[in-house]
Amino acid sequence: MPYTRPIRRFYLTAPRTLTFAVSLLLALLALLIAYGHVVDLHGVSAFVVLLIAYAVLLAGTLLRGV
């Protein structure tokens, strides 16, 4: 059952497994860039990759079927 706020109808749903796996892989890539000294992918920093991973997970939580 999704969580609802009492004032507005705002539903949070669990992300699909694929969405969670993609965000997890992006977060691991960010860790490798930050601490594993992996090539910076032509100027993309670990923070940007981690921000994209968080945005994917956020979209999977806020949007149904993503």
C-alpha angles and dihedrals in degrees: 000000000000122000115252130194114227096231102046133018099253113157126198116197132184113262120245117263092251092053091049092047092051092050091047092051091049091050090051090049089053090052091050091049093049101041107012096057093235116168110279093240094245099311102328108132128212090251092059092049091049090048090053090049090052091047091052091050091046091051090050090053099044100039123060118236096016 
